[in-house]
Amino acid sequence: MADEANNERILAAVAARALQFVAPGNTVGLGTGRAASAFVRALANAAGLASTVRCVATSEATAGLARLLGLRLVTLAEVDVIDVTVDGADEVAPNLDLIKGYGGALVREKVVAAASRQLVIVATADKLVPQLGTRGKLPVEVVPFATPFCQRRLRQMLGQEPILRLDGEVAFTSDGDNHILDCAVGPIDRPHDLELAIRGIPGVVGTGLFLDMAQVVLVGDSAGIRELHREPRGHSSAAENR
C-alpha cells in the first residue's frame, strides 16, 4: 500500500509538470490509464488554464472523468489538429519508442497521438526498459469476426499462442468494439518490421507499438522528475534534462 501511495504521489507530480506543455486555448488530447488520469486531474485543477482548453479523450473512461471535473470535451470531427496529447505508457525504450495498450485503449490512443503536434508521455521509472518487449507483452487490437484467424496468424508469426483478453468470463471489448490479443514477446530487435507484419494481417486494427511518436517523456521517481527528449534520427538515445 505504501509503494502504491508513493507511486500515486510521483504520478501526480509528473502530471503537474506536464502542464508546462499546455498553453491557454490549446486543444489537448487526454490519454487513458493511471498516468493519464493524473494529468486530467492536474489540468482540471490548473486555474486560468482548464477553462480555456478543449479536450479530446481517448476512451469513455477518460471522457467520464474529464466531464466530472468540468473539462470541455470535443471530438476529432470538431478540430483540425490537437496541439498536445498527454498520455502514459507501459514501456518506454531509450529512443522514446513505446508499447501501450495494457489498459485496452491502444487504437484510440494511437489515433489521437497521430493527430497531435506533440505527444508527451507521463511515466514512473519502472516503465523505462532497455528494449521494447522487455516486459513480455504486446497488445494487438482485432475485429471480433477475425479473432480466431488473427490468433492463428500471430501464433505462426510469433511462435506462441496469443491470449484473448477477458473481462470476467467474456472477451474484453474496447471502446471501438474490438477484441485484444495479448501476444507474448521477448525483446524486439526490429519493431518497425514487426509493426508492419502484424498490421498486414487482415482483421488487425492496430498494435501497441507506438514508434516515432513521443517527443517528450517525463519520468518520475523518488529522486525527482527527468525530462527525456527524442533525438533526431541517427542518434542512439534520447537527450535527458533534469
C-alpha positions as CSV (number, residue, x, y, z in Angstrom):
1,M,0.0,0.0,0.0
2,A,2.8,2.4,0.9
3,D,4.5,1.7,-2.5
4,E,1.2,2.3,-4.3
5,A,0.6,5.6,-2.5
6,N,4.1,6.7,-3.3
7,N,3.6,5.9,-7.0
8,E,0.4,7.9,-7.0
9,R,2.3,10.9,-5.4
10,I,5.0,10.6,-8.1
11,L,2.5,10.4,-10.9
12,A,0.7,13.5,-9.6
13,A,3.9,15.4,-9.5
14,V,4.9,14.3,-13.0
15,A,1.4,15.1,-14.3
16,A,1.6,18.6,-12.9
17,R,5.0,19.1,-14.7
18,A,3.3,18.1,-18.0
19,L,1.1,21.2,-17.7
20,Q,4.1,23.3,-18.9
21,F,3.4,21.8,-22.4
22,V,-0.2,23.1,-22.5
23,A,-0.9,26.8,-23.4
24,P,-4.2,28.6,-23.0
25,G,-6.6,27.9,-25.8
26,N,-4.9,24.6,-26.8
27,T,-6.7,21.5,-27.9
28,V,-5.4,18.8,-25.6
29,G,-5.5,15.0,-26.1
30,L,-6.2,13.1,-22.9
31,G,-4.8,9.6,-22.7
32,T,-6.1,6.6,-20.8
33,G,-4.8,4.9,-17.6
34,R,-3.5,5.9,-14.2
35,A,-0.8,8.3,-15.5
36,A,-3.3,10.0,-17.9
37,S,-5.9,10.3,-15.2
38,A,-3.4,12.0,-13.0
39,F,-2.9,14.5,-15.8
40,V,-6.6,15.0,-16.3
41,R,-6.9,15.9,-12.6
42,A,-3.9,18.3,-12.8
43,L,-5.3,20.0,-15.8
44,A,-8.8,20.4,-14.2
45,N,-7.1,22.0,-11.2
46,A,-5.0,24.4,-13.2
47,A,-6.6,27.8,-12.5
48,G,-6.7,30.0,-15.6
49,L,-5.9,27.1,-18.0
50,A,-8.7,24.5,-17.6
51,S,-11.5,26.8,-18.7
52,T,-9.6,27.8,-21.9
53,V,-8.7,24.4,-23.4
54,R,-10.7,21.9,-25.4
55,C,-10.0,18.2,-24.8
56,V,-10.2,15.0,-27.0
57,A,-10.5,11.9,-24.9
58,T,-9.0,8.5,-25.9
59,S,-11.6,6.4,-24.0
60,E,-15.0,6.6,-22.5
61,A,-13.4,6.2,-19.0
62,T,-11.2,9.3,-19.6
63,A,-14.2,11.2,-21.1
64,G,-16.2,10.5,-18.0
65,L,-13.5,11.7,-15.7
66,A,-13.0,14.9,-17.7
67,R,-16.7,15.7,-17.7
68,L,-16.9,15.1,-14.0
69,L,-14.0,17.6,-13.4
70,G,-15.6,20.2,-15.7
71,L,-13.3,20.0,-18.7
72,R,-14.7,20.8,-22.2
73,L,-14.7,17.8,-24.5
74,V,-14.8,17.9,-28.3
75,T,-14.4,15.2,-30.9
76,L,-11.9,14.8,-33.8
77,A,-14.7,16.0,-36.1
78,E,-14.6,19.4,-34.4
79,V,-10.8,20.0,-34.5
80,D,-8.3,20.2,-37.3
81,V,-5.3,19.3,-35.1
82,I,-4.5,18.5,-31.5
83,D,-1.8,20.8,-30.0
84,V,-0.6,18.3,-27.4
85,T,-1.6,14.9,-26.1
86,V,-0.5,13.8,-22.6
87,D,-0.7,10.0,-22.0
88,G,1.0,7.2,-20.2
89,A,2.9,4.2,-21.4
90,D,3.6,0.6,-20.5
91,E,7.1,0.5,-21.9
92,V,9.5,3.4,-22.8
93,A,12.6,2.5,-24.8
94,P,15.8,4.6,-24.7
95,N,14.8,6.2,-28.1
96,L,11.3,7.0,-26.6
97,D,9.5,4.4,-28.7
98,L,6.7,2.9,-26.7
99,I,4.5,-0.1,-26.0
100,K,1.0,0.9,-24.9
101,G,-2.4,-0.8,-24.6
102,Y,-2.2,-2.7,-21.3
103,G,-5.3,-0.6,-20.4
104,G,-7.2,-1.5,-23.6
105,A,-7.4,1.9,-25.4
106,L,-4.4,1.4,-27.8
107,V,-6.1,2.2,-31.1
108,R,-7.9,5.3,-29.9
109,E,-4.8,6.4,-28.2
110,K,-2.8,6.0,-31.4
111,V,-5.3,7.9,-33.5
112,V,-5.2,10.9,-31.0
113,A,-1.4,10.7,-30.8
114,A,-1.2,10.8,-34.6
115,A,-3.5,13.8,-34.8
116,S,-1.3,15.7,-32.3
117,R,1.6,18.1,-32.9
118,Q,3.2,16.8,-29.8
119,L,2.9,13.6,-27.7
120,V,4.1,14.0,-24.1
121,I,4.3,10.8,-22.0
122,V,4.0,10.8,-18.2
123,A,5.5,7.7,-16.5
124,T,7.2,6.3,-13.4
125,A,10.7,5.0,-13.7
126,D,9.6,1.3,-13.7
127,K,8.2,1.9,-17.3
128,L,11.7,2.5,-18.7
129,V,13.1,-0.6,-20.5
130,P,16.3,-1.2,-22.3
131,Q,14.4,-2.6,-25.3
132,L,10.8,-2.8,-26.4
133,G,9.2,-6.1,-25.4
134,T,11.2,-6.4,-22.2
135,R,8.0,-6.7,-20.1
136,G,6.9,-9.6,-22.3
137,K,3.6,-8.5,-23.7
138,L,2.4,-6.7,-26.9
139,P,-1.3,-6.0,-27.2
140,V,-2.9,-6.2,-30.6
141,E,-6.5,-5.0,-31.3
142,V,-8.5,-7.0,-33.7
143,V,-12.1,-7.0,-35.1
144,P,-14.1,-9.7,-33.3
145,F,-15.1,-11.6,-36.5
146,A,-11.4,-12.1,-37.3
147,T,-10.2,-13.0,-33.8
148,P,-9.6,-16.8,-34.4
149,F,-7.9,-16.1,-37.7
150,C,-5.7,-13.4,-36.2
151,Q,-4.8,-15.7,-33.3
152,R,-3.6,-18.4,-35.8
153,R,-1.6,-15.9,-37.9
154,L,0.0,-14.3,-34.8
155,R,0.9,-17.8,-33.4
156,Q,2.6,-18.6,-36.7
157,M,4.4,-15.3,-36.7
158,L,5.5,-15.1,-33.1
159,G,5.7,-18.8,-32.1
160,Q,3.4,-18.5,-29.1
161,E,-0.4,-18.5,-28.7
162,P,-1.8,-15.0,-28.3
163,I,-4.2,-14.8,-25.3
164,L,-7.6,-13.3,-25.8
165,R,-8.0,-10.6,-23.1
166,L,-11.0,-11.3,-20.9
167,D,-13.4,-9.1,-18.9
168,G,-14.5,-11.6,-16.3
169,E,-15.7,-14.7,-18.3
170,V,-16.3,-12.9,-21.6
171,A,-14.0,-11.3,-24.1
172,F,-12.8,-7.8,-23.3
173,T,-14.3,-5.3,-25.7
174,S,-12.5,-2.0,-26.5
175,D,-14.4,1.3,-26.9
176,G,-14.1,0.6,-30.6
177,D,-16.0,-2.7,-30.1
178,N,-12.9,-4.8,-30.8
179,H,-11.1,-7.6,-29.1
180,I,-7.5,-7.5,-27.8
181,L,-5.0,-10.3,-28.2
182,D,-2.1,-10.2,-25.7
183,C,1.0,-11.5,-27.5
184,A,3.9,-12.9,-25.6
185,V,7.1,-11.4,-26.9
186,G,10.7,-11.0,-25.9
187,P,12.9,-8.0,-26.6
188,I,12.0,-6.8,-30.1
189,D,15.0,-6.3,-32.4
190,R,13.2,-4.7,-35.3
191,P,10.0,-3.1,-34.0
192,H,9.1,-1.3,-37.3
193,D,9.3,-4.6,-39.2
194,L,7.1,-6.3,-36.6
195,E,4.6,-3.5,-36.7
196,L,4.3,-3.8,-40.5
197,A,4.0,-7.5,-40.4
198,I,1.3,-7.6,-37.7
199,R,-0.7,-4.8,-39.3
200,G,-0.6,-6.8,-42.6
201,I,-2.8,-9.5,-41.1
202,P,-6.4,-8.9,-42.2
203,G,-8.6,-8.1,-39.2
204,V,-5.8,-6.4,-37.2
205,V,-6.9,-2.9,-36.3
206,G,-3.7,-1.8,-34.6
207,T,-0.8,-2.8,-32.3
208,G,0.5,-1.4,-29.1
209,L,3.8,-0.4,-30.8
210,F,3.9,3.5,-30.7
211,L,7.0,4.1,-32.8
212,D,8.5,7.6,-33.6
213,M,5.5,9.2,-31.9
214,A,6.6,10.6,-28.5
215,Q,8.6,13.7,-28.4
216,V,8.9,14.1,-24.7
217,V,8.8,11.6,-21.8
218,L,8.5,12.9,-18.2
219,V,9.8,10.2,-15.8
220,G,9.3,10.4,-12.1
221,D,10.9,8.6,-9.2
222,S,11.9,9.2,-5.6
223,A,14.8,11.4,-6.8
224,G,12.7,13.8,-8.8
225,I,11.5,14.2,-12.4
226,R,13.6,13.7,-15.5
227,E,12.6,15.2,-18.9
228,L,13.6,13.0,-21.8
229,H,13.5,14.3,-25.4
230,R,13.6,12.4,-28.6
231,E,16.8,13.0,-30.6
232,P,16.9,13.5,-34.3
233,R,17.3,10.3,-36.4
234,G,20.8,9.0,-36.4
235,H,21.3,9.4,-32.7
236,S,21.2,6.4,-30.5
237,S,19.4,7.7,-27.4
238,A,17.1,10.4,-26.0
239,A,18.5,13.6,-24.5
240,E,17.9,13.9,-20.8
241,N,17.4,17.0,-18.7
242,R,16.7,17.5,-15.0
